Amino acid sequence: MITFFAALALLLAGYLVYSRLVEHIFGPDDRPTPAVALADGVDFVEMPTWKVFLIQLLNIAGTGPIFGALMGAVFGPVVFLWIVFGSILGGAVHDYCTGMISCRMGGASVSEIVGKYLGGGMKQVMRVFSVVLLVLVGTVFVTSPAALLAMLTPEALSAPFWVAVILLYYLLATLLPIDKLIGRIYPVFGIVLIVMVLGIGGGILLQEYQLPELVLANLHPAGKPIWPYMFITVACGAVSGFHATQSPMMARCLKREKDGRRVFYGAMITEGVIALIWAAAGVAFYGSTGGLQAALAAMGQSGVVYDISTKLLGVAGGALAVVGVVACPITSGDTAFRSARLTLADWFHIDQGRIGRRLLLTMPLLAAGALLTQLNFDVVWRYFSWANQTLAMIALWAAAVYLRSSCGRAQSLLAAVPAAFMSAVCSTYILMADEGLKLPQSIAYPAGIAFALGCAAIFALRVWRKKEEAVR
């Protein structure tokens, strides 16, 4: 229990202290935000800060910090360290920088940010990469809630039926002005998500379950190595590239730049708290990492969430669990497709003021998502997980270059250090994983470290060249 409360306190301290350092370095000012300067009534719409925060939280959360935290907790309490320090030093910095840089670039999508700071070649790569990732996210968040809804409703309402219903909702959410549908229902579901998590945390504590204390040993029942698998598995509860596609969308709705710390950094820390509670609850409820692993194998992530919720909180818990594993992923899937539309619009310079032009981009995206729902869910998820963290790595390097050019060399380390760390994680994973090259640790580990050092060297060389240019 000491470990849990210490981790919770560190997350709170991270927001109260480290976020102010990040904000001070970036230097938000009183210039008009895109919501004010470029208001179009569709995507650039000024909204209250509290509402933008809840929309951002639901955009980036979904079931990510729940499912990922449960799967990460199988490695043992060491996952607490990644959730805490990953959120404070990596994920929240990543989200804040991408959101604020987007503000400075008129609400530009992540591919345009990367293109400006990492070059035209990377822009083209990121345009394709981010659209593919967003379609994968949308697909993942169609199939999982559709499967659960099929289990909870009459037999006639099959999974394909619910897939069609969810895709229809996605069509509306992608096309309509952001304040007409998303701006109205997201705050409600955001509050429900927070209540659900507080209920789970309270239930574990009040019913005197034994919360795990920190040990650095690998407690994974199958012995799967912590590095790099745990860092890829937790993802949304610590660092997630998907957030880089969502923060620019909310950058188009901010009233003031100075609200960015609460919206971007604050939402990520809140997501870290959600992940921390579910990681602790999973091991405490089933008694061990082996018990949690067996439950995940038998019931799947949705089943485990439902099992814990109903047994801790009764009927109310069951209702909250349904919202958690149905509404939350849907409210990430719709904004995934919306972000994909905006990325394509930025790419091909297609004005989105007219609904016909929005429909032109939306229909092919939803059609691709519908086709991908026919693939094995586990396969789609594994590729999404790696692509997600790779996007975070690239976005962090772009943020490091921005900070170097706008703030200074020392300040750029704020993003460069987590960028190098994520470079090692992503490269090692794809070298080792079954969906990658399946290389042994003896090769993958040093190769991953070498790749990260290479990225850091390229960044340092870029910094040195800019210094030389400035001297001349």
WOFEN-V33892 format. One record per backbone hydrogen bond with DSSP energy under -0.5 kcal/mol. NH is the residue of the N-H (numbers start at 0). CO is the residue of the C=O. If there is no record, write none. Layout:
NH_CO ; NH_CO
This chain:
4_0 ; 5_1 ; 6_2 ; 7_3 ; 8_4 ; 9_5 ; 10_6 ; 11_7 ; 12_8 ; 13_9 ; 14_10 ; 15_11 ; 16_12 ; 17_12 ; 18_13 ; 19_16 ; 20_16 ; 21_17 ; 22_18 ; 23_19 ; 24_20 ; 25_21 ; 26_22 ; 27_22 ; 32_254 ; 35_32 ; 36_32 ; 37_33 ; 38_35 ; 39_43 ; 40_43 ; 44_42 ; 44_251 ; 46_252 ; 51_47 ; 52_48 ; 53_49 ; 54_50 ; 55_51 ; 56_52 ; 57_53 ; 58_54 ; 59_55 ; 60_56 ; 61_57 ; 63_60 ; 65_62 ; 66_62 ; 67_62 ; 67_63 ; 69_65 ; 70_66 ; 71_67 ; 72_68 ; 73_69 ; 73_70 ; 74_71 ; 75_72 ; 78_75 ; 79_76 ; 80_77 ; 81_77 ; 82_78 ; 83_79 ; 84_80 ; 85_80 ; 85_81 ; 86_82 ; 87_83 ; 88_84 ; 89_84 ; 89_85 ; 90_85 ; 91_86 ; 93_89 ; 94_90 ; 95_91 ; 96_92 ; 97_93 ; 98_94 ; 99_95 ; 100_96 ; 101_97 ; 102_98 ; 103_99 ; 104_100 ; 105_102 ; 106_101 ; 107_101 ; 111_108 ; 112_108 ; 113_109 ; 114_110 ; 115_111 ; 116_112 ; 117_113 ; 118_114 ; 122_118 ; 123_119 ; 124_120 ; 125_121 ; 126_122 ; 127_123 ; 128_124 ; 129_125 ; 130_126 ; 131_127 ; 132_128 ; 133_129 ; 134_130 ; 135_131 ; 136_132 ; 137_133 ; 138_134 ; 139_135 ; 140_136 ; 141_138 ; 142_138 ; 143_139 ; 145_141 ; 146_142 ; 147_143 ; 148_144 ; 149_145 ; 150_146 ; 151_147 ; 152_148 ; 156_153 ; 157_155 ; 161_157 ; 162_158 ; 163_159 ; 164_160 ; 165_161 ; 166_162 ; 167_163 ; 168_164 ; 169_165 ; 170_166 ; 171_167 ; 172_168 ; 173_169 ; 174_170 ; 175_171 ; 177_41 ; 179_176 ; 180_176 ; 182_177 ; 183_180 ; 184_180 ; 185_181 ; 188_184 ; 189_185 ; 190_186 ; 191_187 ; 192_188 ; 193_189 ; 194_190 ; 195_191 ; 196_192 ; 197_193 ; 198_194 ; 199_195 ; 200_196 ; 201_197 ; 202_198 ; 203_199 ; 204_200 ; 205_201 ; 206_202 ; 207_204 ; 208_203 ; 210_208 ; 218_74 ; 218_216 ; 222_219 ; 227_225 ; 228_224 ; 229_225 ; 230_225 ; 231_227 ; 232_228 ; 233_229 ; 234_230 ; 236_233 ; 237_234 ; 238_234 ; 240_387 ; 242_239 ; 243_240 ; 244_240 ; 244_241 ; 245_241 ; 245_242 ; 246_242 ; 247_243 ; 248_245 ; 249_245 ; 250_246 ; 251_247 ; 252_249 ; 253_249 ; 256_28 ; 258_255 ; 259_256 ; 262_258 ; 263_259 ; 264_259 ; 265_260 ; 266_262 ; 267_263 ; 268_264 ; 269_265 ; 270_266 ; 271_267 ; 272_268 ; 273_269 ; 274_270 ; 275_271 ; 276_272 ; 277_273 ; 278_274 ; 279_275 ; 280_276 ; 281_277 ; 282_278 ; 283_279 ; 284_280 ; 285_281 ; 286_282 ; 291_287 ; 292_288 ; 293_289 ; 294_290 ; 295_291 ; 296_292 ; 297_293 ; 298_294 ; 299_294 ; 299_295 ; 302_298 ; 303_299 ; 304_300 ; 305_301 ; 306_302 ; 307_303 ; 308_304 ; 309_305 ; 310_306 ; 311_307 ; 312_308 ; 313_309 ; 315_312 ; 316_312 ; 317_313 ; 318_314 ; 319_315 ; 320_316 ; 321_317 ; 322_318 ; 323_319 ; 324_320 ; 325_321 ; 326_321 ; 326_322 ; 327_322 ; 329_325 ; 330_326 ; 331_328 ; 332_328 ; 333_329 ; 335_331 ; 336_332 ; 337_333 ; 338_334 ; 339_335 ; 340_336 ; 341_337 ; 342_338 ; 343_339 ; 344_340 ; 345_341 ; 346_342 ; 347_343 ; 348_344 ; 349_344 ; 350_348 ; 356_353 ; 357_353 ; 358_354 ; 359_355 ; 360_356 ; 361_357 ; 362_358 ; 363_359 ; 364_360 ; 365_361 ; 366_362 ; 367_363 ; 368_364 ; 369_365 ; 370_366 ; 371_367 ; 372_368 ; 373_370 ; 374_371 ; 379_375 ; 380_376 ; 381_377 ; 382_378 ; 383_379 ; 384_380 ; 385_381 ; 386_382 ; 387_383 ; 388_384 ; 389_385 ; 390_386 ; 391_387 ; 392_388 ; 393_389 ; 394_390 ; 395_391 ; 396_392 ; 397_393 ; 398_394 ; 399_395 ; 400_396 ; 401_397 ; 402_398 ; 403_399 ; 404_400 ; 405_401 ; 406_402 ; 407_402 ; 411_407 ; 412_408 ; 412_409 ; 413_410 ; 414_411 ; 415_411 ; 416_412 ; 418_414 ; 419_415 ; 420_416 ; 421_417 ; 422_418 ; 423_419 ; 424_420 ; 425_421 ; 426_422 ; 427_423 ; 428_424 ; 429_425 ; 430_426 ; 431_427 ; 432_428 ; 435_432 ; 436_429 ; 437_432 ; 438_430 ; 442_439 ; 443_439 ; 444_440 ; 446_442 ; 447_443 ; 448_444 ; 449_445 ; 450_446 ; 451_447 ; 452_448 ; 453_449 ; 454_450 ; 455_451 ; 456_452 ; 457_453 ; 458_454 ; 459_455 ; 460_456 ; 461_457 ; 462_458 ; 463_459 ; 464_460 ; 465_461 ; 466_462 ; 467_463 ; 468_464 ; 469_465 ; 470_466 ; 471_467
